Amino acid sequence: MANVRQLVSDHSLMERLARGSEPNFSSTSPGEYRYHVGDLRRYLSDEAFTWYKAMVEVGIVKAFADRGMFPQSFAQEVGHAAGLVSSKEVAQEEERTRHDIIALVNMLREKVGDDVKPVIHRAATSYDTIDTANAVRFRDAFNDVIIPDVTKLLREWIGIVRLESDTLQIGRTHLQHGEPITFGFSMAWFVDRLGNGMLEMARASDMLVGKFSGAVGAYNASSLFVSDPMKFEKEVLAQVGAVPADISTQIVQPERIGNLAHFTLSNFGILANWAHDMRNLMRPEIGEVWLPRGRDVSRSSTMPHKANPIGFENIQSLWKEATGRMVTMYMDQVSENGRDLTNSASQRYTPELFDMFDYAVRRATGIAHNLRANHDNMRRNFEMGRDVITAEPLQLLLAGLGRHTAHEEVGRLADRAVAERRSVVELAVEDAELSKYMKKLTEAQRNVLAEPERYTGEATRKAHEIADKWEEKLDQLVAR
């Protein structure tokens, strides 16, 4: 991308973005003033989109100039113009032309000499510019901001895995007590999910493609000027750091951007799952994790004792809003006879999905940094069921000794243990039939039944294994 970036200064763009950096409270979209990552304005704002489209137009001129079809000074002149053009003036011109790319081209032509005017947008159709600009800016946004932000969150989670790898916690399924695990193990589950999802998202970003194949994708226009239009397409796109689709119509294949949106939303779901689980563990009757009061924990407007977990709730709420966007992405796959305008309005909202996701990632990172495990409450909750959670190892050991009805029998004893507030192991020892098998248990097996906190399997080891795996992968990602 260096060739064209040397011609297109982003100084004016950054000045315009800086002037518009204040929250826009007059907007109807909360993304304009509430749920927004400022670092992404350089890529996802309409001002940035105009800049990227203008840069593609410079790339077209530069590729023709490299072929010797007109002087390199033409590309330099268009590059200077591209650095100055603003979304505001393009929008004003669009009111007259009723076409966004014609408006952009007119604004570029207005800033160059008469001899340069005819070469701007030569052999291009609108979506040569739009689809290529989207591919490059979205890839830049993910490489420069979003992927690094996800890696920061993963490192915070890995820190919790390390710190709490031995912290005893009761495992739960169906919201019921299951078997003992460690809190580090439960966090490692989220680390591995988000780590894998991040890699899929990064791959999808790298797979974005552009085009310079004309109005129907068959290189009709460019073949008027060059004898090898498919090779020339590669030269044009190389100017802005893109590669062409294998085949396109007036638009690139919509599945590429759809896949990026899919993996983004899938990762958003992982954040929502984590937020839901942690919020549940913050309930006073559970109390296994806590957060200090601040940005992510508020007081009620009337009940000052409350610690409302608004950070977790915000992540889940944004995930719900983002989920509906994916339906639109799937619907945008259908474009009649190669190309229609039914995706023209809907695709303009795609940047909001990426912005919301990164906002949630940053919020989750801040929460994770302050999240603390309440070891006393984790132990208390474990102790609540210690007399019955040995039911699984008990029935497995009895079955291993040949008692094929052990599952049903131990189940009945567990119900009695709860009702009588006694240990299921004690009841098994007293049972006339089962006691004969209980005497055959080894000392190590008896110890597990006597101290169920030992029955954590490979939770600690697995937690460290996952932490090791992703620390290595993240270090490799940074080193690239």
N, C-alpha and C positions, 0 to 999 in steps of 0.2 A: 504493500500500500504506500510505500515511501515515495514513489514517483509522483503521484498526484498530490499527496499530502504536502510535498514541497512547494507545489503550485498554489494550493488552496489554503490560505491562512485561516486558522480558526480563531484568530484574535477577536474579530468582530463578533463572531458567534458567542464566544465566552463573555464578551461585554454585554451582549443582549441577554444572555442567560443570567448574568449577575444582576442586571437591572430588574429582571423579572423573578428574582429569587424569593421575594416576600410572598407569604401564603396568599392565595387569591380567595378571599372570603366572599367575594361576590359570585363565585362559581357555584353551579348546582351540583357539581361532582365533589364528594368529600376527598377524592384522590388529589384534588388541586390544593387542598389546605390541611388535610388531616393524615391521610395514609399515603405517604410519599417519601421516596428516597432521593434526596437532593443530588447525590452523585450520579443518578441515572438520567437526570435532565440532559446531560451531555449526549445521550444516545436516544432517549425515548420521547423527549418533548417534540412538539411540532416544529419548533425552531431548529432543533437538531435534525429532524427528518428533512427539512428544507435544505440544510447544509449537506447532508449525505446525498440527497438527490442531485444537488448542484455539483457535488464532487464526481458523481457518475457521469454527468454531462461533460465535465472537464476530462475525464478518462476517455470518453469517446473521441473528443477532439485530439487528445494527446496520442491516441493509437493511430489516428489518421496521419498526424504529423510525423510520427515515428516511421510511417511508411513513405514519407517524403511527399505527401499529397498537398501539403501546405506548410509554411514555416513553423518552427517550434514556438516562435513568438506568439502565434495565434493561441496556442495552448496556455502560454503564460498569461496572456491577456484575459482569456476566459477564466483561468484560475484565480486571477485577482478579482474579477467580477463575482465569482462564486463565493469568495470570502466575505463579500459585502451584502449579498442579497439577503433579505429578511422575510420571515413568514408573513409579516404584516403587509408588506407591499405585494407579495405574491397573492395573498388573500384578497386584497383590494383589486388586483388585476383579474383575479378569478371571477369577481362579481361581474366584470365586463365580458370575459371570454367564456364563462361557464365551463372552464376546463382547467384543472389544477396544473397539469404539466405544460400546457400552452402558456399559462400565466407565468410559470417559472422560466420557461424559455424566453418569453418576452422581456422579463426583468433582467435576465442575463444579457440579452441582445442590447438592451437599453444602456448597458454599462461598457460596451466594447465599440470599436470602430466599425465603420460600414463594411470594410473588407472582411471582417471577422464574423459579422452577423450571420451570413448564410451557412457557415460550417457548424454552428451550434445545433445539436440534436440531429445531425445528419444520419440518415438511414435508421433512426431509432423510432420505436413506438413507445407509448407512455409507460408500459409495464416493463420495458427494458430498463428504464430508469427506476421505477418504483420497486419492482421485485428485487433488483440488484441492491438498491439502497437499503431495503429492509433486511436482506440477508447479511449485509456488512454491518449495519448498526446493531442488529440483534446479537450477532456473533461478538462484536466488540463489547456490548453491554454485559454479556455473560462472561467473557474472558476477563474483562477489566474489573467488574464489580460483583456480579451475582455469584459466580463460582468462588472467588475469594471470600465472599461473605459466608457462603455455606461451609467453607473449610474452617473459618473461625468458629462457627457454631459447633462443628464436629470436634474441634479441639477442646471446647468447653465441656462438651459431653464426655469426651475421653477423660478429661480431668476428673469428672465425677466417677466414672468407671474405676479409675485407679484408686481414688480416695475411698470409695465404698465397696471395693471388691470383696471384702470380708464381712461387710455389715449384714447381719442376719435379718432377713425379711421373709414374711410369710408369702409364698406364691399364691396367686389367685386365678381361678378360672370361673366363668359365669358369676363373677363378683363374690365368689365363695372362697373360703380358705382351702388351699390345696396342699402343696408340700413346701418345705423351706427352700428358699433360694438366698441370694444376696442382692442388695440394692444395686451394686455394681453390675451384676448379671442382667438385671432388668433394664438398666440403662444401656448396656452393650447391645441389646436387641435393637434399640433405636439407632445407635451408632452405625450398625451394619446396614440397616435398612436405608438410612439417609446417605451413607457413603456410596452404596451401590446405585442409589437413585441419582446422586450427584454425577457419577461417571456417565450414566445414561444421558443425563441432561447435557453434559459437556459434549458427548459424542453427537447428540442431535444438533447442538449449536454448530459444531464443526462441519456438519453435513449440509448446512444451508447453502443454496446455490443461487446464482443469478442467471441472466440471459442477455444476449444481444442478437436476437434472431428475428426481430421484426414483428409485424402486425399479426401474423398467423403462425409464427414460429418456423417458417420454412426458408428464412434468409432471403426473401424476395428483394427487399430494398438494398441490403448490403451487397448483394451480388451485382448490383449496378455499378459499384465502385471498386470492388476487389474480386479477384478471381478465386479466392479461397475463403469464402465467408465464414466457414466453421472454424478455421484456424484464426481468422481475424477476431471472431467472437472471444476466443481465449485471450487474445492480446488485449482486447478492450477490458475484459473483466480482470485481467492480471493487473491492470493499472490501479484498481481499487482493492486488490487483494481477494478477489472472488474467483470462483470457477463456475463454468456453465453447467446447466442441467444437461443430461444426456439427450433429452428431447423436451421441447416446450411447445405450447401453442402461443397465444398472445401472453400467457402467464406461465410461470414455472409451476411444476407439479405441487399442489397444495399440501401434500402429505409431509413434506419436509418441515414446514413451519408448524403443521399440525402435530408432528411428533415432538417438537420442542415444547409446544404448549402442553401436550399430554404428560411428558416427564416432569415438567414444571408443576403441573397440578398434582401429579402423583406424589411428588416430594412435599407439596403443600399438605396433602393428606397425612403424611408422616408427622409433620409438625402438629397438625390438628390432633392426631392420635396421642402424641406425647403431651400436648397441652391438656387434653381431656384426662389422661391418666394422672398427671401431676396435680391437676386441680382437684380430682377426686381424693387423692392422698392428702390434700390440704384440709379436707373436711375435719372439723373439730373432733368428731367421734373416731376418726382414723388418725389424723395428725402425724403422718409419717414424714412429711416434708413441710417446710415453711419458708416464707420469704419475708424480708424486712419491709416495713412500710416505705412507700415511695412511689415511683412511677407505675409500678406493676401491682401494687396493693393499695387500695383506697379505703377510706371510711365511708360508711353509709351517710347520706345526707341528714338522716335523723337518728341513726343508731351508731354513735361514735366508737363503740366497742368492736364493731365488725371489721374484719380484714378481707375485703372483697378481692378475689384473685383476678383483677381486671385484665392483667397482661395475658394470662392463659385464655381468658374468654375472648379477648380481642383477636388472638390468633385463630381461634375456632370460628369466630364470626366472619373474618376475612376469607377464610377457607370456604365457608358456605357461599359467600358472594362470588368467589373465583370459580367455584365448581360449575356454575351455570354458563360461564364463558366457554367451557369445553364443548358444550352442545353446539354453540355457534361455530366453533372451529370445525366440528364434524360436518355441519351443514354447509360450510364454505368449500367442502370438497367437491360439491356439485356445481359445475359451471357449464351452462348449456352450450353444446357445439363448440367446445374449446374455450369459450370465454364469454361471460356476460357480466353485468354490473351488480349482480345480487350480493357480491361480497365487498363491494366498494365501501359501503358505510360500516359494515360489521367488522372488517379487518382493521379499521382505524382504532378499535378498542383493544386490540391485542397488546399494545404496550402496557395497558393498565394491569393486565394479568401478571406480567413480569414485575411491574413496580410493586403491586400488592404482595407478591410472593417475597420479594427481597425485603420489603418493610417487615413482614412477619418473621423472616430469618433474623433480621437485626434485633427485633424485639425478643425473639426466643434466645438469642445470644446473651442479651442483657439479663434476662431472667435466669438463664442457666448459670451465669457468673455469680449470681446472688443466692441461688437455690441451696438450701441446707437440708440434710437428712436429720430427723429427730430419732436418734438411736434408742432412746428410752421408750418412745412410743412404738417403734418397730418391735422392740423386745416385748412390750406389753401386749401388742396384738398377736405376736407369736404365742405367748403364754396362754392367751385366751383359748387356743385350740390344741395345746400340746398334748392333752390327754386323748385326743382322737386322731390327730394327724399321723400317728403311727399306724393307722389302719392299713395304709398301703403296704409298707414294708412287712407288717404282720401277716397280711393275707398272702403276700408273695412268698414269704418264708415258709408258711404252713403249706401252701400249694407245692412248694419245692420239696417238701418232706412227704408229699403224697396225699395231702388232704384236698381232694378235688372240689369239695364244697366250701372251701375256705372263704371265698369272696362273699358268698351269701351269709355265712355264719358271722364273719367279722363285721359285715354291714349291720346285722342285727345287734351285735355287741356295741358297735359305735353309737347306735341310737340309744341304747341303754346307758352308755357312758355319759352322753349329753344329759339325759333325763336325770340320772342319779349323781351327776358330777363326780364321776369316777374315771379311772384310766381304762381304756379299752384293753390294755395289756394285762392289767389286774384281773379283769373279767375273763380274759382268755385263760389265764392261769387257773382260775376257779372253775372253769367249765370242765365237766367230767371227760368229755371227748377230746377237747383241744389240749388239755393239760398234758396229755401223753406226748403230743408233738412238741409242746413248749419245752419239755425237758430235753429234747434233742438239739435245741439251738446251741450254737457255739457261743463262746464268751463275746466275740466280736459282734455277733448278731444280737445278743442280749444288750450290749452296750448301745447299739443304735436304737433299740426299742426303749431303753431307759433314758437316753439323751437324744431326743429327736433333732436337736439343733445340729447334731453331727450329720444329719441326713440331708445334705445339700448337694450331693453328687459332685459334679465337676463345675459348679457355678463359679467359684472363684477362679479356677484355672481358665475357664472359657472366657470370663470377663477380661482377663489379662491378654488372652490370645487375640480377642477382637481388638482390644486397645493397641496391641503391638501391630496387628495387621494394618489398621487404618493410620496409625502414626507413620508407618513406613510409606503407605500409599500417598498420604498428604505431603510428606517430604519429597517424594518423587514428583508429585504434581507441581510443587513450588520450584523444583530444580529444572523443570522443562523450559 
